[in-house]
């Protein structure tokens, strides 16, 4: 079982991946997956990244 901090790290990594693929289909895929994981913890992607830092 993953620790909640692990999910925050995954959200951050997906946000970085989305940045690398700006304007491509993979950007949407990565951001949607990041949002889905963050939402499981009641967070937005931005909130999840802030909590990791």
Backbone torsions as a table, in degrees:
resi	resn	phi	psi	omega
1	UNK	NA	136.2	179.7
2	UNK	-79.8	148.1	173.9
3	UNK	-82.2	147.5	179.0
4	UNK	-54.1	-33.4	177.5
5	UNK	-62.8	-32.5	177.4
6	UNK	-62.4	-41.5	179.2
7	UNK	-64.3	-37.2	177.7
8	UNK	-63.1	-39.8	178.0
9	UNK	-66.0	-39.1	177.8
10	UNK	-64.5	-42.7	177.4
11	UNK	-59.8	-44.4	179.5
12	UNK	-62.3	-45.2	179.7
13	UNK	-62.8	-39.5	178.1
14	UNK	-67.2	-36.3	177.0
15	UNK	-65.0	-40.4	176.6
16	UNK	-64.8	-40.1	177.4
17	UNK	-62.4	-43.4	178.6
18	UNK	-59.6	-39.8	178.9
19	UNK	-62.5	-40.1	179.0
20	UNK	-64.7	-29.3	-176.1
21	UNK	-109.1	32.7	179.2
22	UNK	-51.4	135.4	177.4
23	UNK	78.4	4.0	179.8
24	UNK	-115.1	166.5	179.7
25	UNK	-60.6	-34.3	-178.9
26	UNK	-64.7	-27.0	177.0
27	UNK	-60.8	-49.0	179.6
28	UNK	-62.5	-43.2	-179.9
29	UNK	-59.2	-48.2	-178.0
30	UNK	-65.7	-42.4	-179.9
31	UNK	-67.6	-38.4	178.3
32	UNK	-65.1	-42.3	178.7
33	UNK	-66.6	-40.9	177.2
34	UNK	-61.1	-43.5	179.9
35	UNK	-64.4	-38.3	179.4
36	UNK	-63.3	-45.1	-179.4
37	UNK	-68.0	-44.2	179.3
38	UNK	-61.4	-40.8	-178.9
39	UNK	-62.3	-30.6	177.3
40	UNK	-60.6	-21.4	-180.0
41	UNK	-108.6	10.8	179.0
42	UNK	72.7	27.5	-176.5
43	UNK	-122.9	158.7	167.0
44	UNK	-89.1	170.3	178.2
45	UNK	-60.8	-44.8	179.8
46	UNK	-59.9	-45.0	179.6
47	UNK	-62.5	-40.9	-179.2
48	UNK	-63.3	-42.5	179.7
49	UNK	-66.1	-41.3	178.3
50	UNK	-62.8	-37.3	-179.9
51	UNK	-69.5	-27.6	179.4
52	UNK	-72.3	-34.0	-175.5
53	UNK	-77.6	NA	NA
